[in-house]
Amino acid sequence: MSISIISLIWLTLWINMAQLQQGGPDEKEKTTALKDLLSRIDLDELMKKDEPPLEFPDTLEGFEYAFNEKGQLRHIATGEPFVFNAREDLHRWNQKRYEALGEIITKYVYELLEKDCNLKKVSLPVDATESEPKNFIFMSEDAMTNPDKLMILIHGSGVVRAGQWARRLIINEDLDSGTQIPYIKRAMDEGYGVIVLNPNENYIEVEKTKSQVHLSSDGSDEPAEKRERKDKIFKEAKKRRDFYEKYRNPQKEKEMVPLYIRDNGSPEEHLIYVWDHFITHSAAENTFFVAHSYGGLAFVELMIQREADVRNKVTAVALTDSVHNVWHQEAGKTIREWMRENCCNWVSSSEPLDTSVESMLPDCPRVSAGTERHELTSWKSLPSIFKFFTEASEAKNSSPKAALTRRSHRIKHEEI
């Protein structure tokens, strides 16, 4: 039975009920009976009827799609772009198909980072046992040893993973606009070391058993406050997902529980972990961040937690449609002042690229990214961001304190 037929049944019943409510006592009794009938209809069961199994290919070839020479996803036989509505009136099946393709895209981008960009994959935590869940980042060979420049890339929230700005752009437009690869290649061409973060890989899901109440990768040694914060994050995410899944995916039968990745249980934790274990130990005299959307919020949290270190290590920060809020995050006056001098936020706007945009917050300057589409801000602002970094580096190195700072930094690194 298709979704449109189910919708028609419901609409008819509700119209009848509305008409009955306008009548006398007899009609009210009929209304009560009709409400009882509606309460007995199991919409989930109706929507399962005649629905294809939620089983999809696990390769691009299986989907009959491939990326062409322009980095566009096209059907192998027809050459047409990806079609979301592969089956009429089966939105949830089409959505699941789209998500399955998205998982393949994620793995495909990982392969490009290693093979096309020559980045190496580094597991987190650095001291993880073989059995515990892990996250990972990608680094250029010279990320820790480049004496001049280091660039850190942070994507936003959601389904995106390391190397991506927006999955939707990768599938519907091209790899250049949707991935961080153009940033990585240009950065390496201009002599930067590169670290690509993976802040959304916070836990793995395992099937819940009858005796299982909750799984945690950190065990009983984890501080109660930290464990409660992780539980709250997961429960809120699960509540939103379950509300949507109730009607989108009635075939789902397994109940899952999270197994958190130690010290990487949220985007903020992930960034702080990478900062403490990698970025602070890098040799680069100039460190730069590009942070999109929620990545900007994570960076502000890093500043709050590691202010002195960030001020000493970071030369400039490029934000793209960042969702940070210095008031809600309770960033202090010295942080706001530093951001005004060293950060710039390229925001979605109808104005031409780099046009100044008024801000209600007393933090960093805001300029137009040259697009009104949130997901395109990183791609559209790329040339301006590299120019911003070059100017920031030149300004820092030409300051009176630059020579002393460079000497102190070299001595500190040699001691490490």
C-alpha distance (Angstrom), angle and dihedral (degrees) to the residues before:
residue distance angle dihedral
M1 . . .
S2 3.81 . .
I3 3.80 124.6 .
S4 3.82 91.8 -115.5
I5 3.83 90.9 58.3
I6 3.83 90.4 48.9
S7 3.79 89.8 50.3
L8 3.82 90.2 50.5
I9 3.82 90.9 52.3
W10 3.80 91.8 51.6
L11 3.79 93.1 45.2
T12 3.79 91.8 51.5
L13 3.79 92.6 49.1
W14 3.79 93.5 48.6
I15 3.82 92.6 48.3
N16 3.78 90.1 51.5
M17 3.76 91.3 48.7
A18 3.82 91.9 49.8
Q19 3.78 90.4 51.4
L20 3.80 92.4 49.2
Q21 3.81 92.2 50.6
Q22 3.81 89.0 64.5
G23 3.82 92.8 59.7
G24 3.82 135.6 75.1
P25 3.84 133.5 -82.5
D26 3.83 94.4 -62.0
E27 3.76 91.3 52.7
K28 3.82 90.4 48.3
E29 3.80 89.7 55.4
K30 3.80 89.3 51.4
T31 3.80 88.9 48.8
T32 3.80 90.4 53.7
A33 3.79 90.1 50.1
L34 3.79 90.9 48.4
K35 3.79 91.2 50.8
D36 3.79 88.9 51.3
L37 3.80 89.2 51.9
L38 3.79 91.6 50.5
S39 3.80 91.0 50.3
R40 3.79 90.0 55.1
I41 3.80 94.7 53.8
D42 3.78 110.4 100.9
L43 3.78 103.0 -148.9
D44 3.79 91.5 -172.7
E45 3.79 91.5 57.5
L46 3.81 92.3 46.5
M47 3.78 91.1 51.6
K48 3.80 91.7 51.0
K49 3.78 93.0 60.2
D50 3.79 113.1 105.2
E51 3.82 91.5 -6.9
P52 3.81 113.7 141.2
P53 3.82 116.5 -117.2
L54 3.78 114.6 -89.5
E55 3.79 92.1 -115.3
F56 3.79 119.7 129.2
P57 3.83 139.1 171.9
D58 3.79 118.8 -86.0
T59 3.82 97.0 -145.4
L60 3.79 136.1 57.8
E61 3.80 88.4 -120.0
G62 3.79 89.5 55.2
F63 3.80 88.9 55.7
E64 3.82 87.9 46.9
Y65 3.81 91.7 -122.7
A66 3.80 132.7 120.0
F67 3.81 138.6 171.6
N68 3.80 114.0 -105.5
E69 3.82 127.5 -145.1
K70 3.83 89.7 -81.4
G71 3.80 91.9 55.2
Q72 3.81 92.6 -108.2
L73 3.81 121.6 140.4
R74 3.79 108.5 -122.4
H75 3.81 137.0 170.6
I76 3.80 109.8 -100.6
A77 3.82 94.8 -134.5
T78 3.82 104.1 33.4
G79 3.80 102.6 26.0
E80 3.81 88.5 -133.7
P81 3.84 124.3 140.9
F82 3.79 120.4 -101.6
V83 3.81 114.0 -66.1
F84 3.80 114.9 -146.5
N85 3.82 97.4 -169.3
A86 3.76 97.1 60.6
R87 3.83 90.0 153.0
E88 3.79 123.3 36.0
D89 3.83 117.0 -117.2
L90 3.81 93.6 2.7
H91 3.78 100.7 106.2
R92 3.80 97.3 156.4
W93 3.82 91.8 48.3
N94 3.81 89.3 49.2
Q95 3.80 89.9 48.4
K96 3.80 92.0 51.3
R97 3.79 89.5 48.7
Y98 3.81 89.3 51.7
E99 3.81 91.1 50.1
A100 3.80 91.5 49.2
L101 3.80 89.3 52.6
G102 3.80 88.7 48.0
E103 3.80 91.2 58.0
I104 3.79 89.4 53.2
I105 3.81 89.7 49.4
T106 3.80 89.8 53.4
K107 3.80 91.7 55.2
Y108 3.79 90.5 44.2
V109 3.82 91.0 55.2
Y110 3.80 90.4 48.5
E111 3.80 88.4 55.6
L112 3.80 91.1 49.9
L113 3.79 91.2 51.6
E114 3.79 90.8 55.1
K115 3.80 101.7 35.5
D116 3.80 104.1 28.9
C117 3.81 99.9 31.5
N118 3.82 96.7 31.7
L119 3.80 93.4 -130.7
K120 3.77 121.7 153.9
K121 3.80 123.7 -130.7
V122 3.82 114.8 -126.2
S123 3.82 121.0 -167.1
L124 3.81 123.9 -132.6
P125 2.96 135.8 -112.3
V126 3.79 90.5 40.0
D127 3.82 90.5 -141.4
A128 3.81 96.4 42.3
T129 3.78 118.3 148.4
E130 3.77 119.1 -126.0
S131 3.80 93.1 -106.2
E132 3.82 101.6 47.0
P133 3.84 122.9 89.6
K134 3.80 115.6 -95.3
N135 3.76 141.8 -159.4
F136 3.80 125.4 -161.7
I137 3.78 144.0 -158.4
F138 3.79 132.7 -155.9
M139 3.81 123.7 -122.6
S140 3.77 137.6 -178.5
E141 3.79 115.2 -119.6
D142 3.81 90.9 -106.2
A143 3.80 97.9 42.7
M144 3.81 93.2 112.8
T145 3.80 98.3 33.1
N146 3.82 105.6 39.1
P147 3.82 103.0 115.9
D148 3.79 95.7 -159.4
K149 3.82 118.2 39.5
L150 3.81 139.0 9.5
M151 3.82 125.5 -177.6
I152 3.82 123.0 -159.7
L153 3.83 118.5 -161.1
I154 3.82 120.7 -157.7
H155 3.81 123.1 -179.7
G156 3.82 126.8 -157.2
S157 3.79 132.0 -100.3
G158 3.81 130.1 -72.1
V159 3.80 130.6 49.8
V160 3.81 96.4 -21.9
R161 3.78 118.3 112.5
A162 3.81 136.5 -171.1
G163 3.79 112.6 -37.1
Q164 3.83 96.1 20.5
W165 3.79 134.3 104.4
A166 3.81 96.3 177.8
R167 3.81 130.5 -3.1
R168 3.80 90.6 -156.4
L169 3.80 90.8 60.1
I170 3.81 92.4 48.9
I171 3.80 92.0 52.6
N172 3.80 100.0 37.7
E173 3.81 103.1 30.2
D174 3.81 120.9 11.9
L175 3.78 147.7 -62.1
D176 3.82 94.0 -100.7
S177 3.79 95.5 60.4
G178 3.81 96.5 37.2
T179 3.81 103.0 42.5
Q180 3.80 136.4 56.5
I181 3.80 91.4 -125.1
P182 3.84 95.3 104.6
Y183 3.82 88.6 54.5
I184 3.80 91.9 47.3
K185 3.79 95.2 49.0
R186 3.79 95.1 45.2
A187 3.80 91.6 45.4
M188 3.80 91.6 52.6
D189 3.81 91.2 45.8
E190 3.81 89.1 53.8
G191 3.80 94.1 49.2
Y192 3.80 102.4 -97.7
G193 3.77 125.6 141.5
V194 3.81 109.5 -134.6
I195 3.81 136.8 -145.1
V196 3.81 119.2 -175.1
L197 3.80 113.7 -159.5
N198 3.81 127.7 -148.1
P199 3.83 103.7 -157.2
N200 3.82 99.0 160.3
E201 3.80 95.9 60.4
N202 3.81 94.7 90.3
Y203 3.82 104.8 139.8
I204 3.75 143.9 -3.8
E205 3.80 122.1 -125.0
V206 3.78 121.6 -127.6
E207 3.77 129.0 -176.0
K208 3.78 113.9 -91.7
T209 3.79 117.9 -120.3
K210 3.82 126.1 -152.1
S211 3.77 93.5 -105.4
Q212 3.77 94.0 43.4
V213 3.77 119.4 101.5
H214 3.79 100.5 166.6
L215 3.77 138.4 -17.8
S216 3.78 123.5 -144.6
S217 3.78 127.1 179.4
D218 3.80 90.6 -147.6
G219 3.78 98.6 53.8
S220 3.79 124.4 -158.7
D221 3.82 93.0 -35.9
E222 3.80 91.7 73.9
P223 3.83 114.2 102.7
A224 3.79 112.6 -101.6
E225 3.82 93.6 -125.8
K226 3.80 92.1 52.6
R227 3.81 92.3 46.5
E228 3.81 91.9 48.9
R229 3.81 91.0 50.7
K230 3.81 91.0 52.2
D231 3.80 91.2 47.3
K232 3.79 90.8 51.2
I233 3.82 92.4 50.6
F234 3.79 92.2 49.6
K235 3.81 95.0 44.1
E236 3.79 92.6 51.0
A237 3.79 91.7 48.5
K238 3.81 91.3 46.2
K239 3.82 91.8 49.3
R240 3.80 91.9 54.1
R241 3.80 92.1 44.0
D242 3.82 94.1 47.8
F243 3.81 92.2 49.2
Y244 3.79 89.9 55.5
E245 3.79 95.7 38.1
K246 3.82 93.7 54.3
Y247 3.77 91.0 82.6
R248 3.78 101.0 15.1
N249 3.78 97.2 58.0
P250 3.82 113.8 21.1
Q251 3.81 90.4 157.6
K252 3.79 91.1 69.5
E253 3.79 108.3 110.9
K254 3.80 107.7 159.7
E255 3.78 121.1 87.0
M256 3.78 112.4 -143.0
V257 3.80 132.9 -157.8
P258 3.82 128.5 -162.2
L259 3.77 126.0 -106.8
Y260 3.77 103.5 -163.8
I261 3.79 124.4 -141.5
R262 3.76 109.0 -119.8
D263 3.83 113.4 -103.3
N264 3.81 89.4 -6.3
G265 3.80 100.4 77.9
S266 3.82 94.8 126.3
P267 3.83 137.6 17.4
E268 3.80 89.4 -101.4
E269 3.81 92.9 51.6
H270 3.79 90.8 46.8
L271 3.80 93.4 54.0
I272 3.80 93.1 46.5
Y273 3.82 90.2 49.0
V274 3.82 92.9 51.1
W275 3.79 89.8 45.4
D276 3.80 93.2 52.2
H277 3.80 96.5 43.0
F278 3.80 103.2 34.6
I279 3.79 120.5 5.4
T280 3.82 97.0 50.9
H281 3.81 89.6 51.4
S282 3.80 95.8 49.4
A283 3.79 119.3 111.1
A284 3.80 96.0 -134.4
E285 3.78 116.4 126.6
N286 3.82 90.3 -157.1
T287 3.81 121.9 41.9
F288 3.80 120.9 -171.6
F289 3.80 132.6 -171.0
V290 3.79 129.9 -154.4
A291 3.81 107.8 -169.0
H292 3.81 125.0 177.4
S293 3.81 125.5 -156.7
Y294 3.85 108.9 -47.4
G295 3.80 87.9 14.6
G296 3.80 86.8 72.5
L297 3.79 90.8 55.6
A298 3.80 89.6 50.2
F299 3.81 90.4 51.7
V300 3.82 92.1 52.0
E301 3.80 88.5 50.7
L302 3.82 88.5 51.8
M303 3.80 89.1 53.4
I304 3.79 91.3 50.5
Q305 3.81 91.4 51.0
R306 3.83 98.3 38.2
E307 3.79 104.7 21.6
A308 3.80 100.3 147.9
D309 3.80 93.4 45.9
V310 3.82 93.4 47.3
R311 3.81 92.3 49.0
N312 3.80 90.5 52.5
K313 3.79 97.2 42.5
V314 3.82 108.0 34.5
T315 3.79 121.9 75.4
A316 3.82 100.4 -177.1
V317 3.80 142.2 -11.0
A318 3.81 126.2 -148.1
L319 3.79 113.9 -160.1
T320 3.80 122.5 -168.6
D321 3.80 114.9 -156.0
S322 3.79 88.8 -31.2
V323 3.81 117.7 -166.3
H324 3.81 94.6 -154.4
N325 3.80 119.1 129.7
V326 3.79 118.0 -161.7
W327 3.81 91.6 -160.1
H328 3.80 97.9 49.8
Q329 3.80 91.0 42.2
E330 3.81 90.0 47.3
A331 3.79 94.9 -129.1
G332 3.80 110.1 -177.2
K333 3.79 127.5 -120.5
T334 3.81 94.3 -99.5
I335 3.82 90.5 53.1
R336 3.80 92.1 50.1
E337 3.79 90.5 49.2
W338 3.81 92.0 49.5
M339 3.81 90.9 49.3
R340 3.82 91.4 51.6
E341 3.80 89.4 56.1
N342 3.81 101.3 37.8
C343 3.82 109.2 26.0
C344 3.78 136.1 68.3
N345 3.80 127.6 -173.8
W346 3.81 118.0 -148.6
V347 3.80 103.0 -156.3
S348 3.79 134.7 -170.2
S349 3.80 107.7 -92.1
S350 3.80 142.4 145.9
E351 3.81 89.0 -126.2
P352 3.83 121.2 100.7
L353 3.81 118.3 -87.2
D354 3.83 114.4 -70.7
T355 3.81 94.7 11.2
S356 3.79 109.8 146.0
V357 3.82 113.4 -104.7
E358 3.80 122.4 -159.5
S359 3.79 116.5 -112.7
M360 3.80 131.2 -157.0
L361 3.81 91.7 -157.1
P362 3.82 124.8 78.7
D363 3.78 96.4 -133.3
C364 3.81 127.5 85.4
P365 3.82 132.7 -8.3
R366 3.81 116.1 -90.5
V367 3.79 123.1 -145.8
S368 3.78 133.1 174.2
A369 3.80 118.6 -89.9
G370 3.80 88.2 -152.6
T371 3.80 93.3 -112.0
E372 3.79 137.4 78.0
R373 3.81 91.4 -145.7
H374 3.80 113.7 97.7
E375 3.80 94.5 -151.9
L376 3.82 92.8 53.6
T377 3.80 98.0 52.8
S378 3.82 95.4 94.9
W379 3.79 93.5 48.8
K380 3.80 96.2 44.8
S381 3.80 94.8 46.9
L382 3.83 96.3 47.5
P383 3.84 98.2 107.3
S384 3.81 92.2 45.6
I385 3.80 92.0 49.1
F386 3.79 93.4 53.6
K387 3.81 89.5 48.4
F388 3.81 89.2 49.6
F389 3.80 91.0 52.5
T390 3.80 93.1 48.0
E391 3.80 92.0 51.0
A392 3.81 91.7 46.2
S393 3.79 91.2 50.9
E394 3.79 92.7 48.5
A395 3.80 91.6 48.0
K396 3.78 92.0 50.4
N397 3.79 94.8 46.8
S398 3.80 93.2 47.5
S399 3.80 94.9 52.4
P400 3.84 119.4 107.4
K401 3.80 91.4 -112.2
A402 3.80 94.3 49.0
A403 3.80 97.9 92.8
L404 3.82 93.1 48.9
T405 3.83 90.9 45.1
R406 3.81 92.3 51.5
R407 3.81 91.6 49.1
S408 3.84 92.8 48.5
H409 3.80 91.3 47.0
R410 3.81 92.5 51.9
I411 3.82 91.8 49.3
K412 3.81 91.3 48.7
H413 3.81 92.2 49.7
E414 3.83 92.0 47.9
E415 3.81 89.5 52.7
I416 3.83 90.1 52.4
